[in-house]
Structures are given as structure tokens and as C-alpha cells.
Amino acid sequence: SGQVRGLCGTFNGDQRDEFTTPEGDVEPGVAAFANAFRAAGACPALGPAIPDPCDGFPGSRERAEAACAVLMGPAFQ
């Protein structure tokens, strides 16, 4: 506890600093935080909206909905 930083957060019990960038800035949103760790040219920068993960993997929506149905079902209520 209190000895980590990065994409997994700071793990210090203070949620206000979980989005601390490598430069030490605290970003208010997920996209700006993730972009701070992006390797130049490795992948496109995230926009302000969080992308739908199913859009990048055609055919996965049905499997994801089936898995969520189990989690939302009576076994977990």
C-alpha cells in the first residue's frame, strides 16, 4: 500500500489521486489519464467518450451479453 503508481492507481486509500500521470498531474477523466500512458504511435489516443468494447470485436456482443446475464441472474442476487 502506498508504494505503487500507474494505470492501476496509487493504492493509498485516497481515491482523489488514482488518476495520477507519470508527470505527477492528476487527471479528472479516464481518457486523459489513459492517454498520458500511451506510447507515441502505438495506438490511437482515446477521445472524451469511452468506446464501446464490443465495437472493436464483432460477434463478441452476444457472448458478453450471455456472460452478463449469468452475473445478473438469480445465482448472484
Rosetta blueprint (number, residue, H / E / L):
1 S L
2 G L
3 Q L
4 V L
5 R L
6 G L
7 L L
8 C L
9 G L
10 T L
11 F L
12 N L
13 G L
14 D L
15 Q H
16 R H
17 D H
18 E L
19 F L
20 T E
21 T L
22 P L
23 E L
24 G L
25 D L
26 V E
27 E L
28 P L
29 G L
30 V H
31 A H
32 A H
33 F H
34 A H
35 N H
36 A H
37 F L
38 R L
39 A L
40 A L
41 G L
42 A L
43 C L
44 P L
45 A L
46 L L
47 G L
48 P L
49 A L
50 I L
51 P L
52 D L
53 P H
54 C H
55 D H
56 G H
57 F L
58 P L
59 G L
60 S H
61 R H
62 E H
63 R H
64 A H
65 E H
66 A H
67 A H
68 C H
69 A H
70 V H
71 L H
72 M H
73 G L
74 P H
75 A H
76 F H
77 Q L
